[in-house]
Amino acid sequence: MHQKRNFCIPLFRSGRGQLGHKFTLREILPKSSKNQTLFKKINASKTELLYPFIFLRSGHGQLAECNQKYTKYDCCKPCNSKRFQNDFNNWTSGNDKIDKFIQDAQLNANNVKQIGKGGFGTIHYAKWIDGFIGEWDIENQQWGRWSNEIEVALKIFDNFVNFNDVLNEMEIHLTTQTQITSIRFYGITLDPETNKYIMVLEYAEDGNLREYLKTNFNNINLKQKLRSLRELSLRLMNIHKLDIVHQDFHPGNILSTNFKSSTFIKISDFGLNVKQIGKGGFGTIHYAKWIDGFIGEWDIENQQWGRWSNEIEVALKIFDNFVNFNDVLNEMEIHLTTQTQITSIRFYGITLDPETNKYIMVLEYAEDGNLREYLKTNFNNINLKQKLRSLRELSLRLMNIHKLDIVHQDFHPGNILSTNFKSSTFIKISDFGLSKIIKENPNNPEKKNIFGVLPYIAPEVLSGEKEYTKATDVYSFGIIAYEIVTGFPPYSDIPHDKDLAMKICNGLRPKIPFHIPKLITRMIMRCWDARVTHRPTFNELYDELRKYNYDFSNQHSEIVIQIKKAEEISANQESINTTTTTPLNYQTHPQAIYTSRLLNYSNLPKPKNEENFERNLKNLCPSNSDLFI
C-alpha cells in the first residue's frame, strides 16, 4: 500500500466556484491485472491517486470580509454561552488551511424557533449575543466585533444532504453577497449531537415577499411595486453576471429587513444551485484550486514527494453514477497514454466520493475554455493565418492520438480546450470518455450505441453501416475546420434530429462561403467525403497544413494569394455592414444541440455524396490560384 499523502482544495476563494474536498492517496481500483498495470503507469508518470474524506468537525466558521488572518475555536450549543477561545487546541481538522476556514464566529443564541423551510433544511430564528467579527484589534490582539446581540437566521440542513451541496450553497452566498444581492452569510457549524450542518445568516425582519403581500398588498402603490421589481431584476442581473442560476426563485426566497424600501430586498436559499463549467461524455466538469500542487519527484533528502507547483487551477470531472468503472479506467488509461505527446489535457489523478460513490478525475484547467465559446467572442479578431495554424496544431494532436491506435469518437469544438487560444501550441484535446483503443479489439464485433454531437458524427456511423474508425475522427475534423474558418457552428438554424441525420447520410454538408480559399475548401471537403477511403489521414492533413505555414513567408505562394483575396472580400463585407463584427452574431435554433447525447436513429439510408460533390471537389485543383469555383 502506498504511503498516504494529502492535498487540499480550499473551500472558498473569491471568484469562480470550486469544490471543498481533501484527498488522501489511496489505491481504490479493483485488484485486477489490468488495473495493476495501470498503477505502474500512474506511478511511473508520478500521477497521484486520490481518495476524499470529509474534514469538518464540530466548530463554527465565519468567513471575514477583510483580508485578516482567520481564528478558530470549538462549537457551542444555543443554550450554553461560554467563551471558547481557550479551547483552540482541543480540536483540529487536521489541516491548517481548513482550520482557517472554521473561524471565530462564536454563536451564543437563545429564543430559537423555526421560521421557515429552505431547499435542504429548516430556518430558525436566534439572537447572537456577541455579534459578528469586524476587524483585527492590533492593540488588544483579538477580533473586534461590529455589532452586539444581532438577530440571525439559522439554516439547519437535513441529515440526508450531501456535504458538497452545503459547500456549494455557502460559496454562492459568499460570492453574491459582495454585490449586496443576497442575504448575508456569517458562518457555518456542525451540531455534534445531530450531525446537522447549520448556516448562520442575516435575519430578514419583514420575512418573505409572499407573507408580506398577504398583509400589506393594499398599502403598496404601483410605483412602489415597480421599484421592487426593478431592484429584484438588478439582483438577478448581478447573480447571472456571476454565471449562477438560482433554480428555485419564488416569493418565499425573496426576503427583506424592510419591504417599504425596495433597496433592502435580498435573494435567499441557493440550496438548489450547482456551479459547473462544462459537461463531458459521462459527467460534469467543475472548477477548483489545488493548494499543494501536483507531485513532481521524490525528495530523497526529506523522504517525501516534492511538488512542482503551488495553488494550481484544476478541473474536476465528476462521473455520473451510471458509468461503468471500466469506462472510467479506459478514460484514465487514454489520458495517461496521450498526455506524453503533449496532446491532451493533463491528468493528475482520480478519487471516489464516499458519499455519492461518484468517481472524480482531477485534470488540467483550461483557462480559455473550449473552442466553441472562444470563437463566439473572438472570431473576428483572428485572421486566417492564425486559424490555419490552429488547424495545423489540431491535426498534429489527432495524428499523435491515431499513432497510438486511439479513436476519439466524440471530437467537436466543445472538447478542444486551451489555456491560451492566441497561441495555437496550447491547444489540447479533452474528454476521452467515448474513446477506444483499437488494438484491443480490432474486429469490433459489438454494435455500440451512437453517442455524440450530431453534426460532427460521420454518416457511416449514423447509418449504422460502420463502427467508429480513424476516418470518423477525420470527418469530425472537417466539420470543425469549417467552423474555425467560417465562425459558424454547423446546421445552427435547424433542429438536430432524425431528419438532419437522414439528410447528412444523403450528402448534406455545411455550405462553405465562396470567399474561403480554395485550398482550404478542398481540404475540408475531402475530410467529409462519404467515401470513407477517400478521406485523408491526419498525417496527410498535418503535412498539408504545415506546408501552408511554411508558404506564409512567400508572398507569391498559392495559399498567400488566396488568403489575400479572402481578406479583401471580408474587408469589403465589413465596410458594407453597419453593425459591429465582434463578437460573432448568429441565431441558434432551440433544437440545435451541441452537447453529447445518445443518438440511436434507425432506418437511415446508406451514406452517399450529394450529386455535384465529386465534380466540385475535382474542380478545386490546387494548381489553380483562382479563388472562385
C-alpha positions in Angstrom: 0.0 0.0 0.0 1.2 3.5 -0.8 2.1 5.9 1.9 -0.9 8.3 2.4 -0.3 11.9 1.3 -2.7 14.8 1.3 -3.6 17.7 -0.8 -6.3 20.2 -0.1 -8.6 22.2 -2.4 -9.8 25.1 -0.4 -13.5 25.6 0.4 -13.8 29.1 -0.9 -12.0 31.8 -2.6 -13.3 34.9 -4.3 -14.1 34.2 -7.9 -15.1 31.1 -9.7 -16.5 28.0 -8.0 -14.6 25.1 -6.5 -15.5 22.0 -4.6 -14.3 21.5 -1.0 -12.6 18.2 -0.7 -9.5 17.0 1.0 -7.9 14.0 -0.7 -5.7 11.2 0.6 -3.6 9.0 -1.6 -5.0 5.5 -1.6 -5.4 2.6 -4.0 -9.1 2.4 -4.9 -9.0 0.3 -8.1 -10.1 -3.4 -8.1 -7.1 -5.7 -7.9 -7.1 -6.9 -11.5 -4.0 -7.4 -13.6 -5.1 -4.7 -15.9 -5.6 -2.3 -13.0 -2.2 -3.2 -11.6 -0.6 -2.4 -15.0 -2.3 1.0 -14.9 -1.0 1.6 -11.4 2.5 1.0 -12.7 1.9 3.6 -15.4 0.5 6.1 -12.9 3.5 5.6 -10.6 5.9 5.9 -13.5 4.3 9.2 -14.6 4.2 10.5 -11.0 0.4 10.8 -11.0 -1.5 10.7 -7.8 -4.4 8.5 -7.0 -6.6 10.3 -4.5 -9.4 9.5 -2.1 -11.7 12.0 -0.4 -13.0 12.3 3.1 -15.0 14.9 4.9 -12.8 17.1 7.1 -15.3 19.3 9.1 -15.6 18.6 12.8 -17.8 20.4 15.3 -17.0 24.0 15.1 -18.3 27.4 14.0 -17.0 29.1 10.9 -17.4 32.6 9.5 -15.6 34.0 6.5 -14.5 37.5 7.3 -15.0 40.2 4.8 -11.5 41.6 5.2 -8.1 40.0 4.5 -7.1 39.4 8.1 -5.9 36.1 9.3 -8.6 33.6 10.4 -9.2 32.4 14.0 -10.6 29.0 15.1 -12.5 27.7 18.1 -14.8 24.9 19.1 -18.5 25.0 18.7 -21.3 25.8 21.2 -24.9 24.9 21.7 -27.6 27.7 21.7 -28.3 27.0 25.4 -24.8 27.3 26.6 -23.0 30.7 26.2 -19.3 30.2 27.1 -16.1 31.6 25.9 -14.4 29.0 23.7 -11.2 30.8 22.8 -9.3 28.8 25.5 -10.2 25.6 23.6 -8.3 26.3 20.4 -6.0 23.3 21.0 -8.8 20.9 21.8 -9.8 20.1 18.2 -8.5 20.4 14.7 -9.5 19.4 11.2 -6.0 18.1 10.7 -5.1 20.8 8.2 -4.2 24.4 9.0 -5.8 25.7 5.8 -9.1 24.1 6.7 -8.9 25.3 10.3 -8.6 28.8 8.9 -12.0 28.4 7.3 -13.6 27.3 10.5 -13.2 30.7 12.0 -14.0 32.7 15.1 -17.8 33.1 14.9 -18.8 32.4 18.5 -22.6 31.9 18.4 -24.4 32.4 21.7 -28.1 32.1 20.8 -31.4 31.9 22.6 -35.1 32.1 21.8 -34.5 29.6 18.9 -37.7 29.0 16.9 -38.4 27.7 13.4 -39.4 30.4 11.0 -39.3 28.6 7.6 -38.0 25.9 5.4 -35.4 26.1 2.6 -34.3 23.8 -0.2 -32.4 21.4 2.0 -33.5 22.2 5.6 -35.4 24.4 8.1 -34.8 28.0 9.1 -34.7 29.0 12.7 -34.6 32.4 14.5 -31.9 33.2 17.1 -30.1 36.0 18.8 -26.3 36.3 18.5 -25.1 37.9 21.7 -21.5 38.9 20.7 -22.3 39.8 17.1 -20.1 39.1 14.1 -16.3 39.7 13.7 -15.4 43.0 12.2 -11.6 43.5 12.1 -8.5 42.5 14.0 -7.8 44.7 17.1 -4.0 45.0 16.9 -3.7 46.7 20.3 -5.7 44.1 22.2 -4.6 41.2 19.9 -8.2 39.9 19.4 -11.0 40.2 17.0 -13.2 43.2 17.3 -17.0 42.9 16.7 -19.1 45.3 14.8 -22.5 44.6 16.5 -23.8 43.2 19.7 -26.9 41.0 20.1 -28.0 40.8 16.5 -30.9 38.7 15.2 -29.8 35.9 12.9 -31.4 33.1 10.9 -30.1 29.5 11.4 -30.5 27.2 8.4 -30.3 23.7 9.8 -29.6 21.2 7.0 -31.4 17.9 6.8 -29.2 14.8 7.5 -29.6 13.4 4.0 -27.9 16.5 2.5 -24.6 15.9 0.7 -21.8 18.0 2.2 -20.9 19.2 -1.3 -24.3 20.8 -1.6 -23.7 22.6 1.7 -20.3 23.9 0.4 -21.9 24.9 -2.8 -24.6 27.0 -1.1 -22.0 28.6 1.2 -19.8 29.5 -1.7 -22.7 31.1 -3.7 -23.6 33.2 -0.6 -20.1 34.4 -0.3 -19.9 35.2 -4.0 -23.2 37.0 -4.3 -23.2 39.0 -1.0 -20.4 41.2 -2.3 -23.0 42.5 -4.8 -25.4 43.4 -1.9 -27.7 40.9 -3.7 -28.2 38.0 -1.3 -28.9 37.5 2.4 -25.6 37.9 4.4 -23.8 34.8 5.3 -21.9 34.8 8.7 -20.6 31.3 9.0 -21.2 27.6 9.5 -21.1 24.9 12.2 -21.9 21.3 12.7 -24.1 20.2 15.5 -22.2 17.4 17.2 -25.3 15.8 18.6 -27.4 15.7 15.4 -24.6 15.8 12.9 -26.5 18.5 11.0 -24.8 21.4 9.4 -26.0 24.9 10.4 -25.6 28.1 8.3 -25.7 31.4 10.2 -27.4 34.0 8.0 -28.8 37.6 8.2 -32.3 37.7 9.6 -34.9 39.4 7.5 -37.2 41.1 9.9 -40.0 41.6 7.3 -39.9 38.0 6.3 -40.5 36.8 2.8 -42.4 38.5 -0.1 -45.3 36.1 -0.1 -46.2 36.7 3.5 -45.6 40.4 3.2 -48.0 40.7 0.2 -50.7 38.8 2.1 -51.0 41.5 4.8 -49.7 44.7 3.0 -50.7 44.4 -0.7 -53.4 47.1 -0.5 -51.0 49.6 1.2 -48.5 49.4 -1.7 -49.0 51.6 -4.7 -48.0 50.7 -8.3 -44.9 52.8 -8.2 -43.6 51.0 -5.2 -44.3 47.7 -6.8 -42.4 48.7 -9.9 -39.4 49.8 -7.8 -39.4 46.4 -6.1 -39.4 44.7 -9.5 -36.5 47.0 -10.6 -34.5 46.0 -7.5 -35.3 42.3 -8.0 -34.2 42.5 -11.6 -30.9 44.2 -10.5 -30.2 41.5 -8.0 -30.9 38.7 -10.5 -28.8 40.5 -13.1 -25.9 40.6 -10.7 -26.3 36.9 -9.9 -26.4 36.0 -13.6 -23.2 38.0 -14.2 -21.5 35.6 -11.8 -22.7 32.7 -14.0 -25.1 31.5 -11.3 -28.6 30.2 -11.9 -30.8 30.3 -8.8 -33.2 27.4 -9.9 -35.6 27.9 -7.0 -36.7 31.5 -7.4 -40.1 32.3 -5.9 -41.6 34.8 -3.4 -40.7 32.6 -0.5 -37.0 33.2 -1.3 -37.3 37.0 -1.6 -36.6 38.5 1.8 -36.2 41.9 3.3 -35.5 43.7 6.6 -37.8 46.5 5.3 -40.0 45.9 2.3 -41.2 49.6 2.4 -37.7 50.4 1.0 -37.1 48.3 -2.1 -33.3 48.6 -1.7 -33.4 46.2 1.3 -34.7 43.4 -0.9 -32.4 40.3 -0.8 -32.3 36.9 -2.5 -32.1 33.8 -0.3 -31.9 29.9 -0.4 -29.3 29.0 -3.0 -29.6 25.3 -1.9 -30.5 24.0 -5.3 -27.6 25.5 -7.2 -24.8 23.5 -8.8 -21.9 25.5 -10.2 -20.2 23.8 -13.1 -18.1 24.9 -16.0 -19.0 22.1 -18.5 -20.3 18.7 -19.3 -18.4 15.7 -20.6 -19.5 12.5 -22.2 -20.2 10.8 -18.9 -20.3 13.6 -16.3 -20.0 17.3 -15.3 -16.9 19.4 -15.1 -16.2 21.6 -12.1 -13.5 24.3 -11.3 -11.3 24.0 -8.3 -7.9 25.2 -6.8 -5.3 22.7 -5.7 -3.3 24.4 -2.9 -0.3 22.0 -2.7 0.0 21.3 -6.4 0.9 18.1 -8.1 3.7 15.6 -7.3 6.9 16.2 -9.1 9.6 13.9 -7.9 10.8 12.0 -4.8 12.8 14.2 -2.4 15.5 11.7 -1.2 16.8 14.1 1.5 13.4 14.7 3.2 12.0 11.3 2.2 8.8 12.7 0.7 7.3 13.7 -2.6 8.3 17.1 -3.9 5.7 19.2 -5.6 6.3 21.2 -8.8 3.6 23.9 -8.4 1.6 25.5 -5.6 -2.0 26.6 -5.9 -2.9 25.5 -9.4 -6.3 25.6 -11.0 -7.7 22.3 -11.9 -10.9 20.8 -13.4 -12.8 18.1 -11.6 -14.7 15.7 -13.9 -17.4 14.1 -11.7 -18.7 11.0 -13.4 -22.4 10.1 -13.4 -23.4 7.2 -11.1 -24.4 5.0 -14.1 -20.9 5.0 -15.5 -19.2 1.6 -15.6 -15.9 1.6 -13.8 -14.2 0.0 -16.8 -15.2 3.1 -18.8 -13.6 5.3 -16.2 -10.5 3.1 -16.2 -10.4 3.3 -20.1 -10.5 7.1 -20.0 -7.7 7.3 -17.4 -5.5 5.0 -19.4 -6.1 7.0 -22.6 -5.2 10.3 -20.8 -2.0 8.7 -19.4 -1.1 7.5 -22.9 -1.8 10.7 -24.8 -0.5 13.3 -22.4 3.1 12.1 -23.0 2.6 13.5 -26.5 1.5 17.0 -25.1 -1.7 16.2 -27.0 -4.4 16.0 -24.3 -5.4 17.8 -21.2 -3.1 16.8 -18.3 -4.5 14.1 -16.0 -3.4 14.5 -12.3 -5.3 11.7 -10.5 -8.6 10.2 -9.5 -10.7 9.9 -6.4 -14.0 8.3 -5.3 -16.5 10.4 -3.4 -17.6 8.1 -0.5 -21.0 9.8 -0.1 -22.1 9.7 -3.7 -19.9 6.8 -5.0 -19.0 9.0 -7.9 -15.6 8.9 -9.5 -13.8 12.2 -9.8 -10.9 12.8 -12.2 -8.5 15.7 -11.5 -7.5 17.4 -14.7 -5.6 20.4 -16.0 -7.8 23.5 -16.1 -8.0 25.3 -19.5 -8.4 29.0 -18.7 -9.6 30.0 -22.1 -12.3 27.3 -22.1 -13.4 25.4 -25.2 -13.1 26.4 -28.9 -16.8 27.0 -29.5 -17.1 29.6 -26.7 -13.8 31.2 -27.8 -15.0 31.5 -31.4 -18.2 33.2 -30.3 -16.4 36.1 -28.8 -13.1 36.2 -30.6 -13.7 35.0 -34.2 -13.5 38.4 -35.9 -10.2 39.1 -34.1 -8.5 36.0 -35.5 -7.0 36.2 -39.0 -7.0 33.4 -41.5 -3.3 32.6 -40.9 -4.0 32.1 -37.2 -6.9 29.9 -38.0 -4.8 27.7 -40.2 -2.1 27.4 -37.5 -4.8 26.2 -35.1 -5.9 23.6 -37.6 -2.3 22.5 -38.1 -1.9 22.0 -34.3 -5.2 20.2 -34.1 -4.2 17.8 -36.9 -0.9 17.2 -35.2 -2.6 16.2 -32.0 -5.0 13.9 -33.7 -2.2 12.4 -35.7 -0.4 11.6 -32.4 -3.6 10.1 -31.0 -4.1 7.9 -34.0 -0.5 6.8 -33.9 -1.4 5.3 -30.6 -4.3 3.4 -32.2 -6.8 5.5 -30.3 -10.0 6.9 -31.9 -11.6 9.8 -30.1 -15.2 9.2 -31.2 -16.6 12.5 -29.7 -14.4 15.1 -31.4 -16.1 18.5 -31.6 -15.2 22.1 -30.5 -16.6 21.6 -27.0 -13.8 19.1 -26.5 -11.0 21.3 -27.8 -9.6 23.3 -24.9 -6.7 25.8 -24.3 -5.1 27.8 -21.6 -4.3 30.4 -24.3 -6.0 30.2 -27.7 -3.9 33.1 -29.0 -1.0 30.7 -29.2 -2.1 27.6 -31.1 0.6 25.5 -29.4 -1.5 25.5 -26.2 -4.5 23.7 -27.8 -5.3 20.4 -26.1 -7.8 17.6 -26.7 -10.2 16.6 -23.9 -13.0 14.2 -22.9 -11.8 10.7 -23.9 -14.9 9.2 -22.2 -16.1 7.7 -25.5 -12.6 6.9 -26.9 -11.3 3.4 -27.6 -8.0 1.7 -28.2 -8.4 -0.1 -31.5 -5.7 -2.8 -30.9 -7.6 -4.3 -28.0 -10.5 -5.2 -30.3 -9.5 -4.9 -33.9 -12.6 -6.6 -35.3 -15.1 -4.5 -33.4 -17.8 -7.3 -33.2 -20.1 -5.4 -30.9 -22.6 -2.8 -32.3 -22.4 0.1 -29.8 -24.8 2.9 -29.1 -24.2 6.2 -31.0 -23.3 8.9 -28.6 -22.1 12.4 -29.5 -22.9 15.7 -31.2 -25.0 15.0 -34.3 -23.3 17.5 -36.8 -19.8 16.0 -36.1 -20.7 12.3 -36.4 -19.7 10.7 -39.7 -22.6 9.5 -41.8 -21.4 5.9 -41.9 -21.7 5.8 -38.1 -25.2 7.5 -38.1 -26.5 5.0 -40.6 -25.1 2.0 -38.6 -23.1 0.9 -41.7 -19.7 1.1 -39.9 -18.3 1.5 -36.4 -16.1 4.4 -35.3 -12.7 4.4 -37.1 -9.9 6.8 -37.6 -11.7 8.1 -40.6 -14.7 9.1 -38.4 -12.4 11.5 -36.5 -11.2 12.9 -39.8 -14.8 13.6 -40.7 -15.3 15.4 -37.4 -12.1 17.4 -38.1 -13.6 18.6 -41.4 -16.7 19.9 -39.7 -14.5 21.6 -37.0 -12.3 23.1 -39.8 -15.4 24.6 -41.4 -16.4 26.1 -38.0 -12.9 27.6 -37.4 -12.7 29.3 -40.9 -16.3 30.5 -41.0 -17.1 31.0 -37.3 -20.5 29.3 -37.6 -21.5 26.1 -35.9 -22.8 23.6 -38.5 -26.6 23.5 -39.0 -27.2 26.0 -36.3 -30.5 27.2 -37.8 -32.3 23.8 -38.0 -33.2 21.1 -35.4 -30.7 18.4 -34.8 -33.0 15.4 -35.2 -33.5 12.3 -37.3 -34.4 14.4 -40.3 -31.0 16.1 -40.2 -29.3 12.7 -39.7 -31.1 11.4 -42.8 -30.0 14.5 -44.8 -26.4 14.0 -43.7 -26.5 10.4 -44.9 -27.9 11.7 -48.2 -24.9 14.1 -48.7 -25.9 17.3 -46.9 -22.9 19.2 -45.7 -22.4 22.8 -44.3 -22.2 25.4 -47.1 -18.7 26.8 -47.3 -18.7 30.6 -48.2 -17.3 31.4 -51.7 -14.5 33.6 -50.3 -12.8 30.8 -48.3 -9.5 29.9 -50.1 -10.0 27.0 -52.5 -7.1 25.1 -51.0 -8.9 25.1 -47.6 -12.3 24.4 -49.1 -10.8 21.4 -50.9 -9.2 20.1 -47.7 -12.4 20.4 -45.7 -14.5 18.7 -48.5 -12.0 15.8 -48.6 -12.5 15.2 -44.9 -16.3 14.9 -45.1 -16.4 12.7 -48.2 -19.0 10.0 -47.8 -16.5 7.6 -49.4 -14.5 6.7 -46.3 -11.4 5.5 -48.2 -11.2 8.9 -50.0 -10.7 10.9 -46.8 -7.2 12.0 -45.9 -5.3 10.7 -42.9 -4.1 13.1 -40.2 -0.6 12.6 -41.4 -1.6 14.0 -44.8 -3.6 16.8 -43.2 -0.7 17.8 -41.0 1.8 17.8 -43.9 -0.6 19.9 -46.0 -1.3 22.5 -43.2 2.4 22.6 -42.3 3.3 23.4 -45.9 0.8 26.3 -45.9 2.5 27.5 -42.7 5.9 27.5 -44.4 4.5 29.2 -47.5 3.2 32.1 -45.4 6.7 33.8 -45.9 6.4 33.5 -49.7 4.1 36.3 -51.0 3.8 34.5 -54.3 2.7 31.2 -52.9 -0.7 29.9 -53.8 -2.0 29.9 -50.2 -0.9 33.6 -49.6 -2.5 34.8 -52.8 -5.8 33.1 -51.8 -5.7 34.4 -48.3 -5.2 38.0 -49.5 -8.2 37.7 -51.8 -10.2 36.3 -49.0 -9.3 39.1 -46.6 -10.1 41.7 -49.3 -13.6 40.3 -49.7 -14.1 40.1 -45.9 -13.0 43.7 -45.5 -15.4 44.8 -48.2 -18.2 43.0 -46.5 -17.4 44.6 -43.1 -17.4 48.1 -44.7 -20.9 47.5 -46.1 -22.2 46.0 -42.9 -23.0 48.8 -40.4 -23.3 46.5 -37.4 -20.4 45.5 -35.3 -18.5 42.4 -36.3 -17.3 41.5 -32.8 -18.4 39.2 -31.3 -19.8 36.9 -33.9 -23.6 37.0 -34.1 -25.8 34.2 -35.3 -29.2 32.7 -34.4 -29.3 29.2 -33.0 -32.4 27.0 -33.4 -33.7 25.9 -29.9 -33.4 22.3 -31.1 -29.8 22.7 -32.3 -27.9 20.7 -29.6 -24.1 21.0 -29.4 -23.6 18.7 -26.4 -23.0 14.9 -26.5 -26.1 12.8 -26.2 -27.5 9.4 -27.2 -28.5 9.2 -30.9 -29.9 5.9 -31.9 -31.7 6.5 -35.2 -33.0 3.6 -37.2 -33.6 3.0 -40.9 -31.2 5.7 -42.2 -30.0 5.4 -45.8 -26.6 4.2 -46.9 -24.2 7.2 -46.9 -23.6 9.0 -50.2 -22.3 12.3 -51.5 -24.6 14.9 -53.0 -25.0 14.9 -56.7 -22.3 17.6 -57.6 -19.9 16.8 -54.7 -17.3 14.9 -56.6 -17.3 17.2 -59.6 -16.9 20.3 -57.4 -14.1 18.6 -55.5 -12.3 17.8 -58.7 -12.6 21.4 -59.9 -10.9 22.6 -56.7 -7.5 21.9 -58.3 -4.6 23.0 -56.1 -2.6 24.2 -59.1 -5.2 26.9 -59.9 -4.8 30.1 -57.8 -8.2 31.4 -58.8 -10.2 32.0 -55.7 -13.6 31.1 -57.1 -15.2 27.8 -58.1 
